[in-house]
Amino acid sequence: MAASERQVKEVTAEVVAALNDNPGLSKSIVYALQWLIFSTGLILLVPIILSRPLGLDHAMIASMTQRILFFSGLACLLQVVIGHRLPIVEGPSGLWWAVFIGLGTTAQAVNQDLGALRASLQMAMIVAGVTVAIIGATGLVGKAMKYFTPVVTGSVLVLLTLQLAGGFIRGALGVGYRGAPISATATVISVAVVLAVVLVSLKASPLARSLAVLIGVAIGWLAFLALGDVNLAVLKDARLFGAPGVFAWGAPTWDAGVVLTGVIAALILIPNVVASMIAMTRAAGAGDVPQQSFSRGVLFNGVANILAGVGSTVGSISYATAAGLVSITGVAARLPFVIFSVILIAMGFIPAIGAALATIPPPVGNAVFIAAMCTLFGFGVKDYARLKFTNREMFVLGISVMVGVGIMFLPADALAAVPRWLSYLLGNGMITGMLVCLLLEHVLLREDFFKSK
């Protein structure tokens, strides 16, 4: 057998359930539960993170959690059924968090009414969603894909991994957990969870490997439970049923500054949607992404942002970390993801389920994400491996990555003098690094300019 044929068989063997496979109902439900545990950790933390800058009380936090579950599930279902048709989680974006936190902090500094700000944020997400949906519907995304060369996509994936790494490492070490600067208990358990996920995904049978993340979460949860550090008392006060509301922050209002900031945030996140789709198709062994899939994915990301505005939640993005989960487990089938989306929607009507999932200690979720992000980083490195590493390519790659990573280390007040809308752009290392890479690759250091005649 030729070496190339062996490689093809090895890659194929890694996929336990391909996109169009039907693993069966029982396995699909188990895989859906794995998606659920993998994705809801960050979703459930969003209202807590935003409570202070947006002025949310306990009741508003609980209500927002319920709405996020419902509208994120609806966005996931629309994407996998009629959007890009890939198992990629649509959920609250970290950049949108930054927009909310920045605007809320500024509003409090100038004594602006936070209720009015929340109403304006709803309008900002709706307008941003419509803008992104138009870009997807007109096919502009597909035409622009020729600009996403291996040096660009590789840099995006590497910078995305590096940008998320800080938060995941802090969470896994228990920084701030239970008020401690760092938690030795969380650190030890997180290390055990990461090792468990890695070892199971590398050494176990295909079935066990497909449940690696679920096994890791179970180990971490049981360890915290044995130490008495899982708060089960919250389940007693949880309501069994409650419908999610719309426009919970009042009727949307127009604020030009808030709306412009939201539109810019949504536009600069479009490459994240594209990068997530590229990473997922590679993890699933599905080949290249058709241009129409890019367009549909961006279109329904716009729809997801509109739903976020209607549901008074947080602007949406496709989670690139989903590719990490598929790469670890080998489960890329759509059916489990559809079931997961429906469960997420149902959870929006049953607050008690969300309360139960909230008992998973944050360090466990962060530890699982560390293992998943390793494969995402690997996809970026594989893109680099496709380069010839000419002097031109090394300058493009080196400058882009150094700029992006350097921005990640800037102090929080470094961009205080920059206009607010621009600070969100320049303060994001991944986005700025990607823009620098595009500028160098296609304008300043174009390949055709340096080719020998």
N, C-alpha and C positions, 0 to 999 in steps of 0.2 A: 504494500500500500504506500502511495506517495506521501511525502510529509504534508503537503497541502491538504490532501484528503483526510489525513489523521487530524489535522487542526480543525477542519470543518466538523468532523464527528465530535471532537472534544467540545467545541463551542455549542453544538446542538445538544449534547448531553447535559449541559449546564442548565438548560431550560426545562423545568419540570412540567410547566403548563404554558404553552405558547398563547399568543393573543386570541386566536380563534378556537382554542381547545375548550372542551367542556369537561372539567375535572369531576363532575358529578355533584349532586346537591349537597351531600354530607361534607365532602372535602371543601366545596365552595363556601359553605357556611363557616368552616374553621378558618379558611384563608381570609374570608371577609372579616372575621373577628381580629385576625392579625392586622389587617389594614386599619381596623377601628382603633386598636391599641396604639398602633404606630403613629396615627395621624392626629388623634384627639388631644395628645399631651400639650402641644403648643396652642391648639385652639382654645382649650380650657383656661390657659394662662392669660390669654389676651385681655379679657375684662379686668382681671386683677392688675395687670400692667397699666391699663389705661384709667383705672379708677381715680387716681389722684389728679392727673392733668385734666380730665374731663369732668371732675366733680361727681362721680358716680357713688351712690350709697349702696348698702348691701343688697337691697331689693333690686336696684338697677343692674348691679353686677350679675345677679342670678338670672334676671330677665335677658340680659345681653348674651350670656352664655347659651341660653336656650335658643335664641334667635341665630346665633352663629352656627350652632349645630344644624339647625334646619336649613338655612340658606346656603351654607357650605355644602351640605348633602345634595341640595337641589342643583347647585352649580356643577358638582362632580358628576351627577347623573346626566345632565345635559351634555357635558363634554364627552363622556365615554359613549353615549348613545348616538348623538348627532353632531358633536363638535369634532375634535381631533381624533376621537375614538381610541384613546390610549388611557391606561389606568394611571392617571396622574391626579393627585389630590389638588383641588382648588380650595384655597383657604386664605385667611387673613395674611396680608403681606407685611414683612418687617419694615419695608420702606413706608408703607401707609401708617404703621405704628409710629414711626418717627415723625411723620406729618402731623398726626393727631397729638402726640406728646409736645412737639415744638409749638404748634398753634395753641394748645391748651396752656402751656407754660407762659407764652407771650401774652395770652388773654388775661391770665391772672396777674401778670406784672403790670398791665395797664388798666386793671379793674374792669375788664370787659365781662359781660354776662356770659357764663359758660353755657347756659341754656340756649342762647342765641348762636353761640359757636357750634353747638351740636347740631342745631337745625341747619346751619350753613354747610356743615360737613356732609350732611345727607345730600344736599344739592350738588356739592362738589363731586361726590362719588357717582351720582347719576349722570352729570354732564361728562365726566371723565369716561364713564362706561360707554356712553353714546359715541364719543370721539373714537375710542379704541374699536368699537364694533364697526364703525364706518370704515376704518382702515382695513379691518379684516375682510369686510364684505366687498370692498373694491379691489381686492387682490394685490394691494401694494406690498404686503408682507412677502408674498411669493417672489415678486420681482426683485426684492431687496436681498434675497437669500444668497445671491452670488457674491455678496460682500462678506458673508460669514465664512471665510476661509479657515483652514485648520488652525492657523496661528490665532485667529480671532476666537473661534469656538473653544479652543484649548485654554486660552487666557481667561475667557468668561467662566468656564467650569473650575479652573484652578483658583481664580480670585473669589468665586462664589463659595468654594469650600473653605478657603482661608478666612473669609469674612464671617462665616457662620461658626467657625471653629472656636473662636473666643467665647461666645455665649454657651456653646455646648460644653466646653471644658469647665467653665465657671459653674455651670449647673451641675455637672457630674461630680465636681469636687465639693458641692454643697455650699458654695460661697453665698452667704446671706440666708441659707436655709435654717429655719428656726432661729433666726437672728444671729447666727454665728458667722464670723468672718470666713471660716472654712471648717468643714465637718469631716473629721477622721472617719466616722461611720459611713457617711455618704461616699467618701473616697474609696474605701475598701469595697463596699458593695458595688459601686460603679465599675471598678476594675474587674470584679468578678463577673458582672453582667457583660462587659465588653468581651472578656475572654470566653465566656460561655457562647455568645453569639458567633464569635470568630471560629472557635473550635467546632461547634455544631455545623456551621456553614461550610467548613473545610473537610471535616472528617466523618460526619454522620451519613446515614442513608439519605437518599433523595427525599423521602417523605419527612424525615426529621429535619433535614436541611431547609425544607420549605417552611418549617415552623420555627426557624432559628430565633426570629425576633420575639415571637410569642413565648418561647422558652426563656429567653433572656429577661423579658418583663416579669414573667412568673417567678423566676428566681429572685429578682430584685424586690418584688412586692412581698413575697413570703419572708425574705430576710428582714425587711423593715417591720413586717407584722410581728415576727418573732421578738423583735426588740421593742415592741409596743409603740412604734412610731407611725402607725397607720390610723388615722382618725376615722373610725367607723361610726362615731356618734352623729356625724352629719347626715347619715342616712335616715335617722329617726324623724328629722324635721322636713325631709324632702317630700314635695307634693307628688302624687302619682300621675296627675294629668294636668296639662295646661297648654293652651294653644299659643304659638308664637305670634307676636303682634307685628304690625307694620307702622312705620313712621312713629316709633316709640318716643322720639325726641321732638315731636311736634311737626307741623307742616314745614317742608323745606323752604329755606329762605336764601336769597341771593347775596353773596358777598364776593365781589370781584377778586380780591386777594386770595380768599380761601379757595374759590373755584379754580383760579389759575394754578395755584399750588397743587391742587388735586389732579388737574389735567396733566401737568408736567410729570407728576409722580407716576401716573398711569402710563404715559408715553415711554418714559425711560425704563419701565418694567417690561415692555414688549419683548426685548431681547431675552429676558428671563423665561418668558413663555416659550420662545423658540428654543433656547438652550435646554429647557426641561424636556421638550419633545424629542430633540436630538439624543439626549442622554437616555431617555426611556426606550426609544427604538433600538438603541445599541444594547441596552440591558436585556431587552426582549428578543434580541437576535432577529429583528424585523427588517433590517436593511435601511435604506435611506427614506427620509420622510418626503412624501409627495408635496408639491407646492400647495395644492388645494387643502391639504391637511394643516399646513401652517396657517393658511387664511382662516379656515374654520376654527382652529384653536384660538387665534387672536380674536375672532368675532365673538366667540362664546366667553372668552375672558372679559370682553367688554360687557356682555350680558351679566356675567358674575358680578362685575362692579356695579351695574345698575341694581341688581338684587341686593347688594350690600347697602346701597343707599336707601332703597325701599325698606330694608329690614333693620336699618339703624345699627349696622355692625361695622366692619372694617373692610377697606378696599382689598380686592382679591388678587392672588397670583397663583400660578401653577407651581407646586412644590417640586423642585428638582430632586429633593431627597427621596421622592418616590422611586426614582431609578435605582437608588442605592438599595432600597428594600427588595425590588425585583431582582437585582443582581445577586443579593445574598440568598434569597429564597428560591429563585428560579421560577416563581409563579407570576406570569404576566397575563394570565387569562382575564378576559373582560367580565365573565360571569361573576366571579367573587367580588370584583370591584363594583359591579352593579348592585349586588346584594349589600355590600358595605354602604353604598350611597343611600339605598333605601333605609337601611338601619339608622344612618345618620339623620335622615329626614324624620324618621319615627321618633328618634331621641329628642327632636325638637318639640314633640308633644308630651314627652314623659320626663319631666325634670329629675325624677328619682334616678334614672339611668345615668344622666350626666353627673349626678352627685356621686354615684358609685364609681364611675371612671375617674372622678376627681380624687379618689383615695389613693391612686397610684402616685407615689412620691415623685416630685420633679426630677431628682437625681437619676432615677431609673430611666425615665424617658430621654433625658439628655445622654445618658450612657449608650442607649440603643442608637441614638442618632449619630454618635461618634463612629460606631461600627459601620453604619450605612454610608456615612460621608466618605469613608475610605475608598469605596468603589467609584463614587462620583469624582473624586480627585484622580483616580486612575483613568477615567474616561478622558479627562483633560490631558493627562500625560500621554495617552495613546494618540491624541490629536497632534501633540508635539512630535511624536515619533514618525508622523507622516511627513514632517518637514525635511528639507535637505540641509538645514542649518547653515545656510550661507551667511556671510557677514551681515547682509541686509536683514535677514530673518532674525538673527540674534539681536540686532539693535531694536527691531520692532517688538520682539518678545520681551527683551530685558527692560526696555524703557516702560512698556505698558505695565508689566507686573510690578516693577519697582514703584511706579507712580501709584498704582492701586493699593499695594500693601503699605506704602508710606502714608497714604491718607488715612488708613485704618489706625495708625498710631498717633494721629494728630490729637492734641488736647481738645476737650469738648468746646471750649470757647474760642478756638482758633479762627473760626469763620463768623464770629459775632458781628464783625463790621460789614459782612457781605449781605446783600439783600436776601430776605428770608427764603424766597423761592429758589434762589441760586444756591443757597447753603445746603438745601436738601440734595441738590445734584452733585455739588463738589464734595460734600461730606460723605458720600457713598463710594467707598474704595472700588467696589466691583464695577459700578456703573461708570465712574470716571476712568478707570483702567481700560474698560471696554471701549469707551469713546476715544481715548488716546490711541488704542490699538487700531481702531477703524481709520482714524486720521492718518496714522503713520503708514498703514498697509495700503491705503487706496489714494492718498493725496500726497503726503510729504515724501514718502519713501516707496513710491510705486515700483513694482517689480519691472515693468516694461522700460522704465527710465534707466535702470541699471543693467539691463541685458546688453551683452556685447553685440555689436552690429556685425 
